Every structure is written in C-alpha cells, then in structure tokens.
Amino acid sequence: MSNTKLSIDRIVIEYRDVYLTFFNPFKQNICDYYGIKPTIREKGFKYHLHIEEYPDRYFHISYELCYTPKSKKHPLRIETHPDHLEHFKPILDALRAHASSIWFVRCDVAFDIPHPMNEVFTASRTGRRMNLYEGTRYYGKKSQRQQAGYCRVYDKCKEQRKRKRKDIRGALTRMEIVYKPQEKIPMDSLVQFPPTLNNLYSCFILTDVTPLKPEKRAMVLAVQQGLMTMDDFTPYHRRMIQKLLESQETIDFDQIAQKQWWENMSALCTLLCGAEF
C-alpha cells in the first residue's frame, strides 16, 4: 500500500465541568506567564487564550460556551498539534485534575503517500466538489475547516522545502482529513475508535493509464485538476473511469487506520489521561 504513513495533526480535546473558581486564576496565570491577553467573543466559546512560541509551537484554550445558562462550571477545550502536548504538560495536568472527564472532539488525520501529486487520484464519495488553489486540492470551503470530512491534498515535500524545515528528497503527497465523530469519544477509549474514511474519499495511485483512450485520460485529468467531479460524467463514463481506477493501486484509509491508529494515539492518550494504554 505504497508504505503510506498515518499521523495526527491538529487535535481538539474537551474538558468537562471546569469550575469558574479554577478557570479565573488559571487564566490569569497563563496570561502572566506567556505575556498574552484573553480574547472575548460573542459566538462559540466566550474566552480564548492563544499561546504561540518560536518556531511554530501553539496551544489554544477556549472556555464557556456563549448563550448557555448561567453556571459555576463550563466545558473547556484545547487545540494544538500532538507534538506540542508534552511541552505544555503542566497545563494538561492542571486541567485533568480540575475536570470531571476528558473527551476527543476532532483531529486532522494525515496520510503521507510516497508518490507525486500527479500520480495520486483523489475523489469525494459524498459529492464534495474539489477546489484547486496554489497547487493544493481542497474538498470543502474554508468556513468548513472544522467540519467532519473537510480535506486537503498537497505536495508535502514542496511545503517542507518552502518552510526550510528539512532537506526533503523524492516525492510525498499528504492527504489530511478531519476526523470528527458524531458523538464525542472519551479520551481513555479513543485507541479503540480508529476513523473510517473510505466512505468519504477514494484514492488511487495512477501508475499506468495507457489502457485509457485520450478522451478518458482527459476526464481523469479534469477530476485531478478540480475542473470536474465524477458526478459531472454520464454513468457510462463513470463506469469506464472506475474500471481503470480499480486496476490501479488503492489507498485503503480504513485499513491503514486500523493498523497505525494505536501507535499514534496510545502515547497521546497516556499523556492526557495520566494512565498507560
């Protein structure tokens, strides 16, 4: 399966029943230590604390949903990259000690496919139209960034070279899909719930398109470039393209997740929950 690797990017965790009597001094301590000011909003969560450190480490805290009944306790959420959690462990320990429970809200599940983008054919199974912007394929609008199934596909090597992070060689296409279950999952059970994404997207490695006539090749290219979707074609043409795709290598997201979810999530859950997994 092309040695595709799964990893976890941006993750959102919710702490339940965090009392105001804890949050108020906690908020002040965070602001004093990091030299930041809280932001107050009128939609979504009311209080926001955003920590940024060089080179690109971040940690976002949001607390108390707007327009909810007055209460002494509220949900608190954190958003960060999993690699940053260890650095902010004192904050995590304090939150765990003052919350009734910890829940998984969503994360970006990233698949690193060792092929150039022009060989990676991706298509939505739910009718999402693809938009192409500066070489990146987007399935969903910017306003849908936090919704389940939002997806982007881009050249990972090019992105790394642009940020001057690593001397990347070869080809690597990254596909990131938002995993947001319908019901939040207790953090201490998350290792048992790998995402199922095959119902959202299909992905094939186009290693040999010679069986296709020029007309069909043009159709495949049109889908890859975001000019058309599979739904734009007649049932006959869809069957022809699908037949070709089935002869190519398939990226099975669900199978990859089943095999690699535990190794990605066990250490993270241990850090958040304070127990081995």
PyRosetta script that sets phi, psi and omega in degrees:
from pyrosetta import init, pose_from_sequence

init()
pose = pose_from_sequence("MSNTKLSIDRIVIEYRDVYLTFFNPFKQNICDYYGIKPTIREKGFKYHLHIEEYPDRYFHISYELCYTPKSKKHPLRIETHPDHLEHFKPILDALRAHASSIWFVRCDVAFDIPHPMNEVFTASRTGRRMNLYEGTRYYGKKSQRQQAGYCRVYDKCKEQRKRKRKDIRGALTRMEIVYKPQEKIPMDSLVQFPPTLNNLYSCFILTDVTPLKPEKRAMVLAVQQGLMTMDDFTPYHRRMIQKLLESQETIDFDQIAQKQWWENMSALCTLLCGAEF")
pose.set_psi(1, 44.5)
pose.set_omega(1, 175.2)
pose.set_phi(2, 57.8)
pose.set_psi(2, 18.2)
pose.set_omega(2, -179.4)
pose.set_phi(3, 53.4)
pose.set_psi(3, 38.0)
pose.set_omega(3, 179.0)
pose.set_phi(4, -66.9)
pose.set_psi(4, 130.9)
pose.set_omega(4, -178.7)
pose.set_phi(5, -107.7)
pose.set_psi(5, 137.5)
pose.set_omega(5, 176.8)
pose.set_phi(6, -99.6)
pose.set_psi(6, 140.9)
pose.set_omega(6, 173.2)
pose.set_phi(7, -146.3)
pose.set_psi(7, 167.3)
pose.set_omega(7, -178.7)
pose.set_phi(8, -111.5)
pose.set_psi(8, 128.9)
pose.set_omega(8, 177.3)
pose.set_phi(9, -104.1)
pose.set_psi(9, -143.8)
pose.set_omega(9, -176.6)
pose.set_phi(10, -40.1)
pose.set_psi(10, 128.0)
pose.set_omega(10, -177.8)
pose.set_phi(11, -130.3)
pose.set_psi(11, 144.1)
pose.set_omega(11, -180.0)
pose.set_phi(12, -122.7)
pose.set_psi(12, 127.0)
pose.set_omega(12, -178.5)
pose.set_phi(13, -123.3)
pose.set_psi(13, 141.9)
pose.set_omega(13, 179.9)
pose.set_phi(14, -115.5)
pose.set_psi(14, 133.3)
pose.set_omega(14, 174.4)
pose.set_phi(15, -106.5)
pose.set_psi(15, 127.3)
pose.set_omega(15, -176.1)
pose.set_phi(16, -94.9)
pose.set_psi(16, 149.4)
pose.set_omega(16, 171.5)
pose.set_phi(17, 57.6)
pose.set_psi(17, 51.4)
pose.set_omega(17, 175.8)
pose.set_phi(18, -91.7)
pose.set_psi(18, 119.4)
pose.set_omega(18, -174.1)
pose.set_phi(19, -74.8)
pose.set_psi(19, 145.7)
pose.set_omega(19, 176.0)
pose.set_phi(20, -59.0)
pose.set_psi(20, -34.8)
pose.set_omega(20, -179.1)
pose.set_phi(21, -63.7)
pose.set_psi(21, -24.9)
pose.set_omega(21, 173.1)
pose.set_phi(22, -87.7)
pose.set_psi(22, -44.3)
pose.set_omega(22, -172.4)
pose.set_phi(23, -64.2)
pose.set_psi(23, -40.7)
pose.set_omega(23, -175.9)
pose.set_phi(24, -59.4)
pose.set_psi(24, -51.9)
pose.set_omega(24, 176.7)
pose.set_phi(25, -69.4)
pose.set_psi(25, -32.7)
pose.set_omega(25, 176.5)
pose.set_phi(26, -60.0)
pose.set_psi(26, -46.7)
pose.set_omega(26, 178.8)
pose.set_phi(27, -59.6)
pose.set_psi(27, -45.2)
pose.set_omega(27, -178.9)
pose.set_phi(28, -64.7)
pose.set_psi(28, -40.2)
pose.set_omega(28, 178.5)
pose.set_phi(29, -63.4)
pose.set_psi(29, -40.8)
pose.set_omega(29, 178.2)
pose.set_phi(30, -62.7)
pose.set_psi(30, -46.5)
pose.set_omega(30, -178.7)
pose.set_phi(31, -62.7)
pose.set_psi(31, -42.3)
pose.set_omega(31, -179.5)
pose.set_phi(32, -66.9)
pose.set_psi(32, -43.7)
pose.set_omega(32, -174.9)
pose.set_phi(33, -69.0)
pose.set_psi(33, -43.1)
pose.set_omega(33, -175.5)
pose.set_phi(34, -96.8)
pose.set_psi(34, -3.4)
pose.set_omega(34, 179.2)
pose.set_phi(35, 65.7)
pose.set_psi(35, 43.1)
pose.set_omega(35, -179.2)
pose.set_phi(36, -121.3)
pose.set_psi(36, 170.0)
pose.set_omega(36, 176.5)
pose.set_phi(37, -122.0)
pose.set_psi(37, 144.6)
pose.set_omega(37, 178.2)
pose.set_phi(38, -72.4)
pose.set_psi(38, 150.1)
pose.set_omega(38, 174.5)
pose.set_phi(39, -108.6)
pose.set_psi(39, 136.3)
pose.set_omega(39, 178.8)
pose.set_phi(40, -113.5)
pose.set_psi(40, 126.5)
pose.set_omega(40, -178.7)
pose.set_phi(41, -118.3)
pose.set_psi(41, 163.7)
pose.set_omega(41, -177.8)
pose.set_phi(42, -104.9)
pose.set_psi(42, -2.0)
pose.set_omega(42, 177.0)
pose.set_phi(43, -130.2)
pose.set_psi(43, 152.5)
pose.set_omega(43, -179.1)
pose.set_phi(44, 67.6)
pose.set_psi(44, -129.0)
pose.set_omega(44, 177.1)
pose.set_phi(45, -85.2)
pose.set_psi(45, 145.2)
pose.set_omega(45, -174.8)
pose.set_phi(46, -77.8)
pose.set_psi(46, -52.2)
pose.set_omega(46, -175.5)
pose.set_phi(47, -101.9)
pose.set_psi(47, 136.0)
pose.set_omega(47, 179.4)
pose.set_phi(48, -133.4)
pose.set_psi(48, 133.9)
pose.set_omega(48, 174.7)
pose.set_phi(49, -124.7)
pose.set_psi(49, 123.6)
pose.set_omega(49, -177.7)
pose.set_phi(50, -121.4)
pose.set_psi(50, 118.6)
pose.set_omega(50, -179.8)
pose.set_phi(51, -105.1)
pose.set_psi(51, 128.9)
pose.set_omega(51, 174.5)
pose.set_phi(52, -129.5)
pose.set_psi(52, 133.1)
pose.set_omega(52, 179.4)
pose.set_phi(53, -132.2)
pose.set_psi(53, 152.1)
pose.set_omega(53, 178.9)
pose.set_phi(54, -66.6)
pose.set_psi(54, 140.8)
pose.set_omega(54, -0.8)
pose.set_phi(55, -85.9)
pose.set_psi(55, -37.2)
pose.set_omega(55, -178.9)
pose.set_phi(56, -150.1)
pose.set_psi(56, 30.2)
pose.set_omega(56, 178.5)
pose.set_phi(57, -82.1)
pose.set_psi(57, 135.6)
pose.set_omega(57, 179.7)
pose.set_phi(58, -143.1)
pose.set_psi(58, 159.5)
pose.set_omega(58, 179.0)
pose.set_phi(59, -154.7)
pose.set_psi(59, 120.0)
pose.set_omega(59, -176.9)
pose.set_phi(60, -115.8)
pose.set_psi(60, 132.5)
pose.set_omega(60, 179.7)
pose.set_phi(61, -119.2)
pose.set_psi(61, 132.1)
pose.set_omega(61, 174.5)
pose.set_phi(62, -131.6)
pose.set_psi(62, 144.7)
pose.set_omega(62, -172.0)
pose.set_phi(63, -146.2)
pose.set_psi(63, 142.7)
pose.set_omega(63, 173.2)
pose.set_phi(64, 66.9)
pose.set_psi(64, 105.5)
pose.set_omega(64, 177.0)
pose.set_phi(65, -65.8)
pose.set_psi(65, 137.4)
pose.set_omega(65, 177.1)
pose.set_phi(66, -69.0)
pose.set_psi(66, 155.6)
pose.set_omega(66, 176.1)
pose.set_phi(67, 59.0)
pose.set_psi(67, 32.9)
pose.set_omega(67, 172.9)
pose.set_phi(68, -109.2)
pose.set_psi(68, 156.3)
pose.set_omega(68, -179.7)
pose.set_phi(69, -56.4)
pose.set_psi(69, 149.1)
pose.set_omega(69, 179.7)
pose.set_phi(70, -61.0)
pose.set_psi(70, 135.1)
pose.set_omega(70, -176.1)
pose.set_phi(71, -154.5)
pose.set_psi(71, 162.7)
pose.set_omega(71, 177.5)
pose.set_phi(72, -88.1)
pose.set_psi(72, -9.6)
pose.set_omega(72, -178.6)
pose.set_phi(73, -140.5)
pose.set_psi(73, 149.9)
pose.set_omega(73, -175.3)
pose.set_phi(74, -147.5)
pose.set_psi(74, 164.1)
pose.set_omega(74, 173.8)
pose.set_phi(75, -74.9)
pose.set_psi(75, 148.5)
pose.set_omega(75, 176.3)
pose.set_phi(76, -128.2)
pose.set_psi(76, 136.9)
pose.set_omega(76, -180.0)
pose.set_phi(77, -121.0)
pose.set_psi(77, 147.9)
pose.set_omega(77, 171.2)
pose.set_phi(78, -121.8)
pose.set_psi(78, 148.9)
pose.set_omega(78, 176.0)
pose.set_phi(79, -136.2)
pose.set_psi(79, 129.8)
pose.set_omega(79, -179.7)
pose.set_phi(80, -165.9)
pose.set_psi(80, 178.3)
pose.set_omega(80, 171.3)
pose.set_phi(81, -88.5)
pose.set_psi(81, 139.8)
pose.set_omega(81, -179.3)
pose.set_phi(82, -52.9)
pose.set_psi(82, -32.9)
pose.set_omega(82, 180.0)
pose.set_phi(83, -65.6)
pose.set_psi(83, -17.7)
pose.set_omega(83, -177.5)
pose.set_phi(84, -91.5)
pose.set_psi(84, -11.1)
pose.set_omega(84, -173.2)
pose.set_phi(85, -61.8)
pose.set_psi(85, -42.5)
pose.set_omega(85, -178.4)
pose.set_phi(86, -59.5)
pose.set_psi(86, -38.1)
pose.set_omega(86, -179.8)
pose.set_phi(87, -63.3)
pose.set_psi(87, -33.2)
pose.set_omega(87, -177.4)
pose.set_phi(88, -101.3)
pose.set_psi(88, 25.1)
pose.set_omega(88, -176.6)
pose.set_phi(89, -55.8)
pose.set_psi(89, -40.4)
pose.set_omega(89, 178.0)
pose.set_phi(90, -57.7)
pose.set_psi(90, -36.5)
pose.set_omega(90, 177.3)
pose.set_phi(91, -68.6)
pose.set_psi(91, -43.3)
pose.set_omega(91, -179.8)
pose.set_phi(92, -62.3)
pose.set_psi(92, -41.6)
pose.set_omega(92, -179.9)
pose.set_phi(93, -63.4)
pose.set_psi(93, -40.7)
pose.set_omega(93, 179.3)
pose.set_phi(94, -65.5)
pose.set_psi(94, -41.9)
pose.set_omega(94, -179.7)
pose.set_phi(95, -66.9)
pose.set_psi(95, -42.1)
pose.set_omega(95, 179.5)
pose.set_phi(96, -60.7)
pose.set_psi(96, -37.1)
pose.set_omega(96, -178.2)
pose.set_phi(97, -73.0)
pose.set_psi(97, -16.7)
pose.set_omega(97, -175.6)
pose.set_phi(98, -120.7)
pose.set_psi(98, 20.0)
pose.set_omega(98, 177.0)
pose.set_phi(99, -122.8)
pose.set_psi(99, 149.5)
pose.set_omega(99, 179.5)
pose.set_phi(100, -76.5)
pose.set_psi(100, -28.2)
pose.set_omega(100, -179.3)
pose.set_phi(101, -164.2)
pose.set_psi(101, 164.0)
pose.set_omega(101, -178.0)
pose.set_phi(102, -126.2)
pose.set_psi(102, 132.5)
pose.set_omega(102, -172.9)
pose.set_phi(103, -130.9)
pose.set_psi(103, 143.8)
pose.set_omega(103, 173.9)
pose.set_phi(104, -82.8)
pose.set_psi(104, 129.8)
pose.set_omega(104, 179.5)
pose.set_phi(105, -102.8)
pose.set_psi(105, -55.8)
pose.set_omega(105, -180.0)
pose.set_phi(106, -166.9)
pose.set_psi(106, 166.8)
pose.set_omega(106, 172.7)
pose.set_phi(107, -158.9)
pose.set_psi(107, 167.1)
pose.set_omega(107, 171.7)
pose.set_phi(108, -95.2)
pose.set_psi(108, 121.7)
pose.set_omega(108, 176.1)
pose.set_phi(109, -96.5)
pose.set_psi(109, 119.0)
pose.set_omega(109, -175.5)
pose.set_phi(110, -105.7)
pose.set_psi(110, 134.5)
pose.set_omega(110, 175.5)
pose.set_phi(111, -115.7)
pose.set_psi(111, 117.7)
pose.set_omega(111, 177.5)
pose.set_phi(112, -96.7)
pose.set_psi(112, 111.8)
pose.set_omega(112, -174.1)
pose.set_phi(113, -105.6)
pose.set_psi(113, 119.0)
pose.set_omega(113, -174.9)
pose.set_phi(114, -77.4)
pose.set_psi(114, 59.2)
pose.set_omega(114, 176.7)
pose.set_phi(115, -145.5)
pose.set_psi(115, 151.7)
pose.set_omega(115, 175.6)
pose.set_phi(116, -67.6)
pose.set_psi(116, 156.2)
pose.set_omega(116, -175.8)
pose.set_phi(117, -60.9)
pose.set_psi(117, -31.2)
pose.set_omega(117, -178.6)
pose.set_phi(118, -70.5)
pose.set_psi(118, -9.5)
pose.set_omega(118, 175.5)
pose.set_phi(119, -101.8)
pose.set_psi(119, -8.1)
pose.set_omega(119, -175.9)
pose.set_phi(120, -101.7)
pose.set_psi(120, 108.9)
pose.set_omega(120, 179.8)
pose.set_phi(121, -94.9)
pose.set_psi(121, 120.7)
pose.set_omega(121, 179.2)
pose.set_phi(122, -123.3)
pose.set_psi(122, 145.2)
pose.set_omega(122, 179.1)
pose.set_phi(123, -152.3)
pose.set_psi(123, 144.4)
pose.set_omega(123, 177.2)
pose.set_phi(124, -78.5)
pose.set_psi(124, 139.5)
pose.set_omega(124, 175.5)
pose.set_phi(125, -94.0)
pose.set_psi(125, -3.7)
pose.set_omega(125, -176.0)
pose.set_phi(126, -116.4)
pose.set_psi(126, 13.3)
pose.set_omega(126, 175.8)
pose.set_phi(127, 87.4)
pose.set_psi(127, 8.2)
pose.set_omega(127, 177.1)
pose.set_phi(128, -68.9)
pose.set_psi(128, 127.6)
pose.set_omega(128, 177.6)
pose.set_phi(129, -82.5)
pose.set_psi(129, 138.4)
pose.set_omega(129, -179.0)
pose.set_phi(130, -86.6)
pose.set_psi(130, 138.5)
pose.set_omega(130, 172.3)
pose.set_phi(131, -115.3)
pose.set_psi(131, 137.3)
pose.set_omega(131, -180.0)
pose.set_phi(132, -109.3)
pose.set_psi(132, 123.3)
pose.set_omega(132, -179.8)
pose.set_phi(133, -138.8)
pose.set_psi(133, 119.2)
pose.set_omega(133, -179.9)
pose.set_phi(134, 50.1)
pose.set_psi(134, 41.4)
pose.set_omega(134, 175.5)
pose.set_phi(135, 86.1)
pose.set_psi(135, -5.7)
pose.set_omega(135, 179.9)
pose.set_phi(136, -101.1)
pose.set_psi(136, 135.6)
pose.set_omega(136, 175.7)
pose.set_phi(137, -91.1)
pose.set_psi(137, 128.1)
pose.set_omega(137, 178.4)
pose.set_phi(138, -117.3)
pose.set_psi(138, 131.2)
pose.set_omega(138, 172.3)
pose.set_phi(139, -112.4)
pose.set_psi(139, 94.8)
pose.set_omega(139, -175.4)
pose.set_phi(140, 122.8)
pose.set_psi(140, 152.5)
pose.set_omega(140, 179.3)
pose.set_phi(141, -80.9)
pose.set_psi(141, 163.0)
pose.set_omega(141, 179.9)
pose.set_phi(142, -58.2)
pose.set_psi(142, -35.2)
pose.set_omega(142, 179.8)
pose.set_phi(143, -68.5)
pose.set_psi(143, -13.5)
pose.set_omega(143, -179.4)
pose.set_phi(144, -100.4)
pose.set_psi(144, 14.2)
pose.set_omega(144, -174.6)
pose.set_phi(145, -54.3)
pose.set_psi(145, -30.8)
pose.set_omega(145, -177.0)
pose.set_phi(146, -98.3)
pose.set_psi(146, 4.8)
pose.set_omega(146, -177.5)
pose.set_phi(147, -89.0)
pose.set_psi(147, 151.1)
pose.set_omega(147, 178.3)
pose.set_phi(148, -58.3)
pose.set_psi(148, 133.8)
pose.set_omega(148, 175.2)
pose.set_phi(149, 90.1)
pose.set_psi(149, -7.4)
pose.set_omega(149, 175.0)
pose.set_phi(150, -58.5)
pose.set_psi(150, 139.4)
pose.set_omega(150, -173.2)
pose.set_phi(151, -145.0)
pose.set_psi(151, 146.4)
pose.set_omega(151, 170.1)
pose.set_phi(152, -138.9)
pose.set_psi(152, 147.1)
pose.set_omega(152, -178.4)
pose.set_phi(153, -129.0)
pose.set_psi(153, 126.9)
pose.set_omega(153, -177.6)
pose.set_phi(154, -150.4)
pose.set_psi(154, 168.4)
pose.set_omega(154, 179.6)
pose.set_phi(155, -79.8)
pose.set_psi(155, 104.8)
pose.set_omega(155, -176.0)
pose.set_phi(156, -66.4)
pose.set_psi(156, -38.4)
pose.set_omega(156, -179.9)
pose.set_phi(157, -63.6)
pose.set_psi(157, -43.5)
pose.set_omega(157, 179.7)
pose.set_phi(158, -62.3)
pose.set_psi(158, -41.0)
pose.set_omega(158, 179.9)
pose.set_phi(159, -65.1)
pose.set_psi(159, -40.9)
pose.set_omega(159, 179.8)
pose.set_phi(160, -67.1)
pose.set_psi(160, -40.7)
pose.set_omega(160, 178.3)
pose.set_phi(161, -66.0)
pose.set_psi(161, -36.9)
pose.set_omega(161, 179.1)
pose.set_phi(162, -62.3)
pose.set_psi(162, -37.7)
pose.set_omega(162, 179.2)
pose.set_phi(163, -87.3)
pose.set_psi(163, -1.1)
pose.set_omega(163, 177.8)
pose.set_phi(164, 55.7)
pose.set_psi(164, 39.9)
pose.set_omega(164, -178.7)
pose.set_phi(165, -89.3)
pose.set_psi(165, -44.2)
pose.set_omega(165, -174.6)
pose.set_phi(166, -141.3)
pose.set_psi(166, 156.8)
pose.set_omega(166, 173.5)
pose.set_phi(167, -88.0)
pose.set_psi(167, 85.2)
pose.set_omega(167, -174.8)
pose.set_phi(168, -85.5)
pose.set_psi(168, 132.4)
pose.set_omega(168, 176.0)
pose.set_phi(169, -120.7)
pose.set_psi(169, 159.9)
pose.set_omega(169, 178.9)
pose.set_phi(170, 83.0)
pose.set_psi(170, -154.9)
pose.set_omega(170, -177.6)
pose.set_phi(171, -128.2)
pose.set_psi(171, 141.8)
pose.set_omega(171, 178.7)
pose.set_phi(172, -153.9)
pose.set_psi(172, 119.2)
pose.set_omega(172, 176.3)
pose.set_phi(173, -105.5)
pose.set_psi(173, 130.4)
pose.set_omega(173, 178.5)
pose.set_phi(174, -107.2)
pose.set_psi(174, 134.1)
pose.set_omega(174, 175.8)
pose.set_phi(175, -121.2)
pose.set_psi(175, 116.7)
pose.set_omega(175, -178.2)
pose.set_phi(176, -111.2)
pose.set_psi(176, 127.4)
pose.set_omega(176, -178.9)
pose.set_phi(177, -126.5)
pose.set_psi(177, 132.7)
pose.set_omega(177, 178.9)
pose.set_phi(178, -74.3)
pose.set_psi(178, 121.0)
pose.set_omega(178, 175.5)
pose.set_phi(179, -100.4)
pose.set_psi(179, 107.6)
pose.set_omega(179, -179.8)
pose.set_phi(180, -134.5)
pose.set_psi(180, 95.3)
pose.set_omega(180, -177.8)
pose.set_phi(181, -63.1)
pose.set_psi(181, 155.2)
pose.set_omega(181, -179.6)
pose.set_phi(182, -61.1)
pose.set_psi(182, -35.9)
pose.set_omega(182, 176.4)
pose.set_phi(183, -117.5)
pose.set_psi(183, 136.5)
pose.set_omega(183, 178.1)
pose.set_phi(184, -60.7)
pose.set_psi(184, 148.2)
pose.set_omega(184, -175.4)
pose.set_phi(185, -111.0)
pose.set_psi(185, 132.3)
pose.set_omega(185, 175.5)
pose.set_phi(186, -57.5)
pose.set_psi(186, 134.3)
pose.set_omega(186, -176.1)
pose.set_phi(187, -57.9)
pose.set_psi(187, -35.0)
pose.set_omega(187, -177.6)
pose.set_phi(188, -75.2)
pose.set_psi(188, -0.7)
pose.set_omega(188, 176.4)
pose.set_phi(189, -117.6)
pose.set_psi(189, -1.0)
pose.set_omega(189, -171.0)
pose.set_phi(190, -61.3)
pose.set_psi(190, -32.3)
pose.set_omega(190, -178.9)
pose.set_phi(191, -62.0)
pose.set_psi(191, -18.7)
pose.set_omega(191, -178.9)
pose.set_phi(192, -90.1)
pose.set_psi(192, -0.5)
pose.set_omega(192, -174.1)
pose.set_phi(193, -127.0)
pose.set_psi(193, 68.5)
pose.set_omega(193, 174.9)
pose.set_phi(194, -65.1)
pose.set_psi(194, 151.0)
pose.set_omega(194, -178.2)
pose.set_phi(195, -70.2)
pose.set_psi(195, 150.9)
pose.set_omega(195, 171.3)
pose.set_phi(196, -112.8)
pose.set_psi(196, 114.2)
pose.set_omega(196, -171.5)
pose.set_phi(197, -123.4)
pose.set_psi(197, -6.6)
pose.set_omega(197, 179.1)
pose.set_phi(198, -62.5)
pose.set_psi(198, -25.5)
pose.set_omega(198, 179.3)
pose.set_phi(199, -75.7)
pose.set_psi(199, -12.5)
pose.set_omega(199, -178.6)
pose.set_phi(200, -99.2)
pose.set_psi(200, -40.1)
pose.set_omega(200, -174.8)
pose.set_phi(201, -140.6)
pose.set_psi(201, 151.2)
pose.set_omega(201, 169.9)
pose.set_phi(202, -115.2)
pose.set_psi(202, 148.9)
pose.set_omega(202, -178.4)
pose.set_phi(203, -145.6)
pose.set_psi(203, 128.6)
pose.set_omega(203, -178.7)
pose.set_phi(204, -132.1)
pose.set_psi(204, 148.7)
pose.set_omega(204, 174.3)
pose.set_phi(205, -97.6)
pose.set_psi(205, 114.7)
pose.set_omega(205, -176.1)
pose.set_phi(206, -86.8)
pose.set_psi(206, 88.0)
pose.set_omega(206, -178.9)
pose.set_phi(207, -93.3)
pose.set_psi(207, -18.9)
pose.set_omega(207, -178.8)
pose.set_phi(208, -152.5)
pose.set_psi(208, 103.4)
pose.set_omega(208, 179.0)
pose.set_phi(209, -107.7)
pose.set_psi(209, 12.8)
pose.set_omega(209, -178.9)
pose.set_phi(210, -61.5)
pose.set_psi(210, -28.8)
pose.set_omega(210, 178.4)
pose.set_phi(211, -65.5)
pose.set_psi(211, -16.6)
pose.set_omega(211, -177.9)
pose.set_phi(212, -84.0)
pose.set_psi(212, 140.2)
pose.set_omega(212, 171.9)
pose.set_phi(213, -71.8)
pose.set_psi(213, 157.7)
pose.set_omega(213, -177.8)
pose.set_phi(214, -50.6)
pose.set_psi(214, -38.4)
pose.set_omega(214, -179.1)
pose.set_phi(215, -61.2)
pose.set_psi(215, -44.4)
pose.set_omega(215, -178.6)
pose.set_phi(216, -71.0)
pose.set_psi(216, -35.6)
pose.set_omega(216, 176.9)
pose.set_phi(217, -61.1)
pose.set_psi(217, -40.4)
pose.set_omega(217, 178.9)
pose.set_phi(218, -62.8)
pose.set_psi(218, -36.0)
pose.set_omega(218, 178.4)
pose.set_phi(219, -65.6)
pose.set_psi(219, -45.0)
pose.set_omega(219, 178.7)
pose.set_phi(220, -60.9)
pose.set_psi(220, -43.4)
pose.set_omega(220, 179.4)
pose.set_phi(221, -63.4)
pose.set_psi(221, -37.7)
pose.set_omega(221, 179.5)
pose.set_phi(222, -63.0)
pose.set_psi(222, -38.4)
pose.set_omega(222, 177.3)
pose.set_phi(223, -68.3)
pose.set_psi(223, -43.5)
pose.set_omega(223, -179.8)
pose.set_phi(224, -62.0)
pose.set_psi(224, -33.5)
pose.set_omega(224, -177.9)
pose.set_phi(225, -89.1)
pose.set_psi(225, 1.5)
pose.set_omega(225, 177.4)
pose.set_phi(226, 78.2)
pose.set_psi(226, 11.8)
pose.set_omega(226, -179.2)
pose.set_phi(227, -80.5)
pose.set_psi(227, -26.2)
pose.set_omega(227, -179.8)
pose.set_phi(228, -145.4)
pose.set_psi(228, 164.1)
pose.set_omega(228, 171.2)
pose.set_phi(229, -117.4)
pose.set_psi(229, 167.3)
pose.set_omega(229, 179.3)
pose.set_phi(230, -59.3)
pose.set_psi(230, -30.3)
pose.set_omega(230, -179.3)
pose.set_phi(231, -68.8)
pose.set_psi(231, -16.0)
pose.set_omega(231, 180.0)
pose.set_phi(232, -76.5)
pose.set_psi(232, -14.5)
pose.set_omega(232, -176.5)
pose.set_phi(233, -94.1)
pose.set_psi(233, 161.4)
pose.set_omega(233, 175.9)
pose.set_phi(234, -70.9)
pose.set_psi(234, 157.9)
pose.set_omega(234, 177.6)
pose.set_phi(235, -53.7)
pose.set_psi(235, -36.1)
pose.set_omega(235, -180.0)
pose.set_phi(236, -63.1)
pose.set_psi(236, -49.2)
pose.set_omega(236, -179.2)
pose.set_phi(237, -66.2)
pose.set_psi(237, -35.6)
pose.set_omega(237, 177.1)
pose.set_phi(238, -62.0)
pose.set_psi(238, -41.6)
pose.set_omega(238, 179.3)
pose.set_phi(239, -64.3)
pose.set_psi(239, -40.9)
pose.set_omega(239, -179.8)
pose.set_phi(240, -63.5)
pose.set_psi(240, -44.9)
pose.set_omega(240, -179.8)
pose.set_phi(241, -67.1)
pose.set_psi(241, -42.3)
pose.set_omega(241, -179.8)
pose.set_phi(242, -62.6)
pose.set_psi(242, -36.8)
pose.set_omega(242, 178.5)
pose.set_phi(243, -63.2)
pose.set_psi(243, -42.1)
pose.set_omega(243, 177.6)
pose.set_phi(244, -63.5)
pose.set_psi(244, -46.7)
pose.set_omega(244, -177.0)
pose.set_phi(245, -60.5)
pose.set_psi(245, -37.2)
pose.set_omega(245, -178.7)
pose.set_phi(246, -66.9)
pose.set_psi(246, -18.2)
pose.set_omega(246, 177.3)
pose.set_phi(247, -87.2)
pose.set_psi(247, -6.8)
pose.set_omega(247, 179.6)
pose.set_phi(248, -96.7)
pose.set_psi(248, 173.0)
pose.set_omega(248, 178.0)
pose.set_phi(249, -71.8)
pose.set_psi(249, 133.5)
pose.set_omega(249, -179.3)
pose.set_phi(250, -102.1)
pose.set_psi(250, 137.7)
pose.set_omega(250, 171.8)
pose.set_phi(251, -93.2)
pose.set_psi(251, 109.6)
pose.set_omega(251, -177.8)
pose.set_phi(252, -93.6)
pose.set_psi(252, 96.7)
pose.set_omega(252, -176.3)
pose.set_phi(253, -59.8)
pose.set_psi(253, -41.9)
pose.set_omega(253, -176.2)
pose.set_phi(254, -65.6)
pose.set_psi(254, -41.6)
pose.set_omega(254, 179.7)
pose.set_phi(255, -65.7)
pose.set_psi(255, -41.7)
pose.set_omega(255, 178.0)
pose.set_phi(256, -62.3)
pose.set_psi(256, -44.4)
pose.set_omega(256, -179.9)
pose.set_phi(257, -63.4)
pose.set_psi(257, -41.6)
pose.set_omega(257, 179.1)
pose.set_phi(258, -58.4)
pose.set_psi(258, -39.7)
pose.set_omega(258, -175.9)
pose.set_phi(259, -80.5)
pose.set_psi(259, -32.2)
pose.set_omega(259, -170.0)
pose.set_phi(260, -113.6)
pose.set_psi(260, -2.5)
pose.set_omega(260, -176.2)
pose.set_phi(261, -65.4)
pose.set_psi(261, -46.1)
pose.set_omega(261, -176.0)
pose.set_phi(262, -61.7)
pose.set_psi(262, -44.8)
pose.set_omega(262, -176.9)
pose.set_phi(263, -67.1)
pose.set_psi(263, -25.4)
pose.set_omega(263, 177.7)
pose.set_phi(264, -82.8)
pose.set_psi(264, -31.7)
pose.set_omega(264, -171.5)
pose.set_phi(265, -101.6)
pose.set_psi(265, -21.3)
pose.set_omega(265, -172.6)
pose.set_phi(266, -63.1)
pose.set_psi(266, -48.0)
pose.set_omega(266, -179.7)
pose.set_phi(267, -65.8)
pose.set_psi(267, -38.6)
pose.set_omega(267, 179.3)
pose.set_phi(268, -62.8)
pose.set_psi(268, -46.0)
pose.set_omega(268, 179.7)
pose.set_phi(269, -65.4)
pose.set_psi(269, -36.9)
pose.set_omega(269, 177.0)
pose.set_phi(270, -61.8)
pose.set_psi(270, -43.5)
pose.set_omega(270, -179.7)
pose.set_phi(271, -63.8)
pose.set_psi(271, -41.8)
pose.set_omega(271, -177.1)
pose.set_phi(272, -77.6)
pose.set_psi(272, -37.4)
pose.set_omega(272, -173.9)
pose.set_phi(273, -97.2)
pose.set_psi(273, -14.2)
pose.set_omega(273, 179.0)
pose.set_phi(274, 73.7)
pose.set_psi(274, 24.2)
pose.set_omega(274, 179.8)
pose.set_phi(275, -141.9)
pose.set_psi(275, 148.6)
pose.set_omega(275, -180.0)
pose.set_phi(276, -72.8)
pose.set_psi(276, 147.3)
pose.set_omega(276, 177.2)
pose.set_phi(277, -126.9)
pose.dump_pdb("model.pdb")
